Amino acid sequence: MNRSGRELKVPVIDHVIITEEAYYSFAEQDQMSELPRKRSCMQQWR
């Protein structure tokens, strides 16, 4: 994903999967190599 963004000259800062009850952020799991590590993996919707 990051490589595709670089080739298109579009910065990719995260990839997020959203469900009705939670979300998963690749950046928060340190799976986006350009970003620093962040908080927990699954966040509940309020």
N, C-alpha and C positions, 0 to 999 in steps of 0.2 A: 504494500500500500504506500509506504513512504517513497519507494522508488518511482512508482507511478506519479505521485505528486511532484517529485523533483523533475521528472521528464516533462510534465505539463507546466512546470513552474508555478505550482499551486502548493502552498504550505499545508501539510497534513499534520494537525496538532493532536488529534484524537480520533478514535473510531468508537462509537457508542452503540450498544445493543439495548433497546428499550422494550420492556414487557409491561403488562398492566400493573405488576406488583413491584418491579425492581428494574435496575439498569446495571449494565456492565461497561466499564470504561477501560479501554486498553491502556490509556495513559496512566490511570490510577494504579494499574497493575504493573507498571514499568515495562510495558510491552511496546511502547513507542520510544525508540532509542533516543530521540532528540529531547525528550521531556524529563524533568526530574520526577522522582517517585512522589506519589501523593497518598491520599487516605485509603480507606477500605475498598474492597472490590464490589460489593453489592450494596446499593443504597435503596432503602425503602421509600416509596412515594408517600408523601404526607397528604 
